[in-house]
Amino acid sequence: SRFSSISWRARMAALPVEPVALSAGLAYTCALTKDGKVWCWGENYLGQLGDGACGGSVSIPTEVPALDDVAVLSCGGDHTCALKTDGTVFCWGWNEWAQLGIGAVNGYIPGTSCSPTPVTGLTEVILLSAEGLGTCVVRNGGEAWCWGRNSCSYKLGNIDVCGSTPSFVATIDDISLLVGTCIVRGDGTVHCWEPVPLYDDEMFVEGATVWDKSAPSPVPELQDVAFMTGNGIYVQKLDGTVWCWKCSKSWTYGVSDPGPVQWSLDGQGELTFLASAGGTSCAVVDFDEIGCWGGNKNGELGDGTTENKEVPTKVKFDE
């Protein structure tokens, strides 16, 4: 089945904000808008929404207060980080494994942070990726810095980094995008330090060589890539086409093929951004519409309900 079977124009009106990027955690979703603001919705028991409260859930978007000039947004499992235009990084949410990079507070590492908290000691950051239980950034000049438990089990190189504050791990050349333990180079090729689970029954892409963690290995099936989600499900190529792997109903609703499947809106608009995690997917169309579908137990679709949806439903921003 094709995504083009849904008529976006018939279902959705333009939003009162202009979304430019999306990122999804295990049970929540966040959007970055053109004015540099961040809006989040879904589960908030660990402070994932960054609204100052830790508890409950929210089924419509809520603005993250006191956070401006955001250029890059990235959600991990239950934590979120934002890169501001001045090169600084702020994180919030679950911190059990020090994935926020904020170090000790009054002698101990806090388990959560319900509001954006600065990651000290980092400047001139140009790329950011929150993934699972850790976070990595790339600074101007190619220096990669990581923190949290993720950087022990998913490493950029052979260096074990499990700290509560950023630690230098590698210098990376020719990088245009950082996604988990993968990088997209300027020519659109993808290279990873860890296997990419594009298929349910394969831990890495067929044809890949033995994974040498001292340097990223190329992923043969991922070529001409402009953008990809952290879990390897959605890939947007340089020609604007979007491809989907592992799109069974256990991952996303509405597409049954395991992939790769090319997605198209069939003239209903330009698909400009995708995010997927935890059984929920969201898409930005023409920079003025957001639709989400899939699991909705905690309101992660942002439509004001907690009902699962098999087709995109409009995210209800305050109008």
Secondary structure, 3 states (H helix, E strand, C coil): CCHHHCCHHHHCCCCCCCEEEEEECCCEEEEEECCCCEEEEEECCCCCCCCCCCCCEEEEEEECCCCCCEEEEEECCCEEEEEECCCCEEEEEECCCCCCCCCCECCECCCEEEEEEECCCCCCEEEEEEECCEEEEEECCCEEEEEECHHHHCCCCCCCCCCCCCEEEEECCCCCEEECCEEECCCCCEEECCCCCCECCECCCCCCCCCCCCCCEECCCCCCEEEECCCCCEEEECCCCEEECCCCCCCCCCCCCCCCEEECCCCCCCEEEEEEECCEEEEEECCCEEEEEECCCCCCCCCCCCCCEEEEEECCCCC
